[in-house]
Amino acid sequence: EAAGREQEPTRTALRFLPLAGLRISEVCRLELDDVRVEAIEAPPGRGFIVRVRDAKGEKDRDVPIFPDAAPILRGYLIDVRPKLPSTPAWVPPKRANEQVARPGPALFPGLNPKKAQATIRELRSRCGAPELTAHDFRHDFATRLTRAGFSTKEVGTILGHASLNTTAKYIHMNNEDTFRRMAGISTPWAK
């Protein structure tokens, strides 16, 4: 049971990753205090917001999490996390020697990018999936937001991009997506 409990942060983080659009390093650096539940006016009425601190470009941002992630995160926070050690969140090696405040208790204790990528490789080989990395989940997240009607600027803000050009590289649309959007447009020349 103890071994299963030690693996649970990694399992939960990997279930959470595709629903959050965060970089793997950002997920590994999350502290317990970075997750909050906010009342929202749309269904389901409550949503998780994750505070990403000192992300790429040394910027902080609040990221709304897909409603599908709520039960995963809620179950983990209530049933699993309280039973885990209160170890500090992962700190990138390049920041480890800086005079910064010591990180608080990790949301996913023991998780670091190397361990997460190794777990993804192991799962990929077990199920015979094609080449897949943690970063591919970010691209998928951006594409799903765009297909749902979010603008490139909105997607870039959620992902923490400084440039819309970077965000555009993340969005993978195909002809089916294009035709679906064009179907609702009428032109005066067709009549």
Buried (B, 14 or more C-beta within 10 A) or exposed (E): EEEEEEEBBBBBBBBBBBBBBBBBBBBBBBBBEBBEEEEEEEEEEEBBBBBBBEBEEEEEBEBBBBBEBBEBBBEBBEEBBEEBEEEEBBBEEEEEEEEEEEBBBBBBBBBBBEBBBEBBEEEBEEEEEEEEBBEBBBBBBBBBBBBEEBEBEEBBBBBBBEEEEEBBEBBEEEEEBEEEEEEEEEEEEEE
